[in-house]
Structures are given as structure tokens and as C-alpha cells.
């Protein structure tokens, strides 16, 4: 679990994060959404420890990030997996080598153990016959799978994803969303996803934190987002024609279920 308590962050006198508080729970896909400039990326970097919040607290399993010493931070970094927006694979390494890399850097395991673990996660993310291929020889969707495999090879407690669907077609994006959700639940990981993709909200939004101008303007589930009367959320979310149509179907089904329940009673 990650707990955020009233954090703020400014750059050159401009306040970017304005007293954000929330909790990201284990085993759930926690989404951060909002328009460009809302503070999503800065928020994610504060959680990762790349930026230090000016005030407030960030706690990992009750331990305050700011109070951790060098050794404790090093241990925490090894408990984090990261899926970057552009996958960030090493072009000169094969798929297998890319996935092995974190274990080679941060563990004392022998090569045989590392390769065995790498192949286990390769199988888990359904990368078939791709071990010896290089990043420029595989599709965008496969690159994301490699990035996910590399992120989980160290068996992390926390998984951070920055726009994991960027550049993917809708069908592949849904497959990647579902894979992230499956892994989150299977390994009981605290997963935090920075996204602008409304399809992701509909598919895997177990918890959604909506930022607007550096404030937490709303939080809830993918079901609750359909019923909210928060104007900032509705203006952002329903700018998507697809989301409008899905909401109409959802509310229609919800009303039908309610009517059926009344009739049966």
C-alpha cells in the first residue's frame, strides 16, 4: 500500500501539486488521470522518489519515503517495477537480455537462476519465441510485454506504469491493460498507472484519481465515474464520444437491473 498525505510540489515558485492525499491499495490497478498540465507526471515522479515533495508525506507500507536512509531507499527501489511510456528497451540487447538486466544489476544470483526467472516471466506475459529477437524486430505490443516482463522480473511490491498504452492500437491496448490487471491481482502488487486513455479507465479502473490544476478533484471506481456529478470529471471524461456511448449503455443497464429488482421484490 502507498499512502499519500497532503503533498505539495513547486517549481520556480509555481505550485504544481496542491495538497494531494490518497491511498493506493495492494492488488488493485490505481489510475491517475487528468489533462496535460494537471500534475500527473510530477505526482508519479514524487511517488517514485525522483522528485521530493515540498511538504506532506508519502508512505510505503507505513514507512515514510522522506525519512528513509540511503540503504532503505535502495531496497525500496528494488521493490519497484517501472513500465515507461516508450518501453525504454535496450536496442543492443535481445528480449531475454533486456528482461535479465535488472537482476544482473541488482542481485547476486548466478546467470542460470537469472535466465530461469527471466524465462518464467517471458512465459507469463505470453512472449512466444521472442527470446533472441531484438526490439526493432518485434511489434509495439510485444515491446510493451517485454517492458512489463522486465518490470516484474524482480517480483516487485510496487508497479508504476507511465502511459503504458501510448502508441498502441485499441485492440492491443486492451490486451496490455488486461495483462497489467492480471499481474497486479495475481502477485498482489500495488500498481499505479498514469494514463489519459479512457479505454483503460473503463477496462481496469479499480481506483481512479482525477487531477485538475494540481488538485485531486475526484477519486472513485470505474463504476462510480459513470454516476458522478463532479463537473470537472464529466467535462474531462465525456469529451470522448466513445465514453458517452458506454455511459449511456451502463446507465441503461443499471436502470434495467433496478427495475427488475423492484419487480421481483
Secondary structure, DSSP 8 states (H G I E B T S, - for coil): -EEEEEEEEEETTEEEEEEEEEEE-TTSEEEEE--TTSSHHHHHHHHHTSS--SEEEEEETTEEGGG--HHHHHHHHHTEEEE-TT----TTSBHHHHHHHHHHHH----HHHHHHHHHHHHHHTT-TT-TT-BGGGS-HHHHHHHHHHHHHTT--SEEEEESTTTT--HHHHHHHHHHHHHHHHHHT-EEEEE---HHHHHHH-SEEEEEETTEEEEEE-TTHHHH---HHHHHHHTTSHHHHHHHHHHHHHHHHHHHHHHHH-
